[in-house]
Amino acid sequence: MPFGLFGPKVGHQALYNDLCKFHTIDRKTRTLLDQIVQTLDLRQPAMIFLDADCFQKALAHSDFASQVDPIRELCFQWFGRRI
């Protein structure tokens, strides 16, 4: 089994976990990212680090009505894109 910077590297979830650790994502933000990944049923969760449209889709979903500001802030910080 190959090992990466933060342990075993197996599959898309491992990559997502490593990216969260590498970018030192805090617990509150990680919880929000996990919710977005689950709600949007992202088969490759690391795409949230690459595709600003994930945040746009989350804002369109009623589950995130109370989290509009944090989602917009993340999108702006990571992609320089206002949504």
N, C-alpha and C positions, 0 to 999 in steps of 0.2 A: 504494500500500500504506500503510495507516495505521500510524503509529508511536506507541508508548506510552512510558511512563517508562523502560523498559529495552530499547527496540528495537522491531522489527516485532511487531505484535500480530496473529497469524494463528492462529485455532483454539484448541481447549481446552488443548493442550500449552503454547502461549505464555502463556495465562493462569496455568496452574500454575507455569510457570517464573518469571513475574513475581511471583506471590504468595510463592514461596520466597525470591526476592531481596528483596522488600519487607519480609518478616518476618525477614530475615537468618538464615535457616535454615543451621546449620552443616553441614559435609560429612557427618558421621556421621548426623545426623538426616535430611538430604536422602537419603542412601542408603537409610535405613530407609523413608522415605516412598515413594521410588521402588519399593522392593520390594513395599510394600503395594499401591500403585497397579497394578503389573504382576500380582501374584498374584491380586488381586481383579478384574482386568481392568476397571478403571474407565474407562469411555468418556469421562467428564468428570473428569479427575484432580483438578481444583480442588475437587471435592466433599469431598476429605479435609479441607479447611479448614472445611467447613460441617457435616459430618455425623459425629458421634461414633460412629455405628454402624459406620463403616469400621474403626475401631480394634477394636470388639467382634468384627467378622467376621475381622479379622486374627488375633486371639487364638484364635479357633476353628480356625484353619488350622494344620496341623502344621509348615509351613515356618517358623513364628515361635515355636516352642517355646523357643528359646534367647533370645528377645528380649521376653519377657513384661514384664519390669520397665520397659524403655524405652517400650514401647507404652502401658502403664498410666500412666506418668508424663506422657507427651505428652497423653494424653486428659484427665488431670486438669488439667494446666497450661492447655490450650486451652479445655476445656469445663466445668471444675469438676466433672467427673463421674468417679467411681471405677468401674472395671470389673474 
